[in-house]
Amino acid sequence: MVKIRLRREGTKDRPYYKVVVTDSRARREGAYIEQVGSYNPMKDEDNVNLDMEKIDSWLSKGAQPSETVGNLIKKTRKASA
């Protein structure tokens, strides 16, 4: 199954995440199909950057977002509406 989930980057105590489309069997920091955004929890404002066109394309193909990515997608759609 193809999933849209977070891939951890950054250093110890300074996390930074890429939002990626990957096979559900791949490791968290393993290979991925495509990067569709980023998330920086260390910033207070403007900490989510998602390419909604790519995400909508992958969702239409049957990709399943993780719980956290689903929340980020909702937040982004609400902010742009």
Secondary structure as the mmCIF struct_conf table of DSSP 4:
data_model
#
loop_
_struct_conf.conf_type_id
_struct_conf.id
_struct_conf.beg_label_comp_id
_struct_conf.beg_label_asym_id
_struct_conf.beg_label_seq_id
_struct_conf.end_label_comp_id
_struct_conf.end_label_asym_id
_struct_conf.end_label_seq_id
STRN STRN1 VAL A 2 THR A 11
TURN_TY1_P TURN_TY1_P1 LYS A 12 ASP A 13
STRN STRN2 ARG A 14 ASP A 23
TURN_TY1_P TURN_TY1_P2 SER A 24 ARG A 25
BEND BEND1 ALA A 26 ALA A 26
TURN_TY1_P TURN_TY1_P3 ARG A 28 GLU A 29
BEND BEND2 GLY A 30 GLY A 30
BEND BEND3 ILE A 33 ILE A 33
STRN STRN3 GLU A 34 TYR A 39
TURN_TY1_P TURN_TY1_P4 PRO A 41 MET A 42
BEND BEND4 ASP A 44 ASP A 46
STRN STRN4 VAL A 48 LEU A 50
HELX_RH_AL_P HELX_RH_AL_P1 MET A 52 SER A 60
TURN_TY1_P TURN_TY1_P5 LYS A 61 GLY A 62
STRN STRN5 GLN A 64 PRO A 65
HELX_RH_AL_P HELX_RH_AL_P2 GLU A 67 SER A 80
#
